[in-house]
Amino acid sequence: MKRYLSGKVLMAGVAILASWFLSLPSAQAASPEPVKIGLITDLTGAAYVNARDSADGGKLAVDRMNGEGGILGRKVELLVRDSALKTDFGVSHARELILDKKVNFMMGPISSAFV
């Protein structure tokens, strides 16, 4: 049940981001660069089962958006990184995605430990 909900949450997040982009001025639409979304999740380690569905859901959403013409004519690119349940890996991947890859948005796993 949790695996299905995590994919739904990810799809809802991507849909919210897409609707936000649609409200941007048309000057943004002239840019040929893709919209880059970074996803840092735990693809290895104990949380693999839940994280795999999040990454697959993100890829499915991006494929669907690109199939419909992208966001304001810009393709969407999902950059997935594995934190392996290690904070230092997650931090280094976040730095790489923000500073080197210049992602427009970042997403990560949702932990029920804080609920």
Buried (B, 14 or more C-beta within 10 A) or exposed (E): EEBEEBBEBBBEBBEEBBEEBEEEEEEEBEEEEBBBBBBBBBBBEEBBEBBBBBBBBBBBBBEBBBEEEBBBEBBBBBBBBBBBBEEEBBEBBBEBBEEEBEBBBBBBBBEEEEE
